[in-house]
Amino acid sequence: MANHRFLGHAFADPRLLEQALTHRSAGHVNNERLEFLGDALLNLFVAELIYELHPRASEGDMTRLRAALVNGASLAEIARAAEIGDRLHLGPGELKSGGFRRDSILADALEALLAAIYLDAGWERCRELVRELFRARAAAGEKTPKDAKTRLQELLQARNLPLPVYELVAVGGEDHARVFDVACHVAEFSITTGGSGTSRRAAEQAAAELALAQVQARLSHAD
């Protein structure tokens, strides 16, 4: 049975979900128009959230914070956490070039999904979801802590070292309570760590946290 649920929303009209997840490289009916609408909705709802959470912020401060929260890299990070890339429909060229990992494609897909939810369930449902996704980030301002995968990647990139490789080792549990086991390989240091979680993303984060600690320890001893 097809899964018509995404970002915690069960779509009444699954066609909207399919369109939101379809890149222009994969067909004439794609997510570009939805992305246009989603961008406008996202900017409005995030602006409202910033206005409420930062009552003493100036217009300039609020503008800068909104730009930091809704830029491509930030949206792509949220999209990765939601595993949007795993369900994108891409054309052969984009598939071959790894389009499901590209920030711009992931960010556009997130905006399209928000628009699809708006069209499927209305203003309040979309607003509620945006507030849920962005509240912690908006409250923290521009000092939102980076997750373990991001910190590990940046640590390796700063030293021009190969990026970690994540491998899905096993999936177990019942359909309603899946458990994912993932391995994180850091070839430069011959490090392999394991992590488990209720989603692949969560398992990768757990494995990355352990790998990050080991890499930092190795670098500390080398200095």
ABEGO torsion letter per residue (X at the ends): XBBABBGGBBBABAAAAAAAABBAAAEABBAAAAAAAAAAAAAAAAAAAAAAABAABBAAAAAAAAAAAABAAAAAAAAAAAGAAAABBBBAAAAAAGAAABAAAAAAAAAAAAAAAAAAAEAAAAAAAAAAAAAAAAAAEAABBBBAAAAAAAAAAAAGBBBBBBBBABBBEBAABBBBBBBBBBAAAGBBBBBBBABAAAAAAAAAAAAAAAAAAAAAAAX
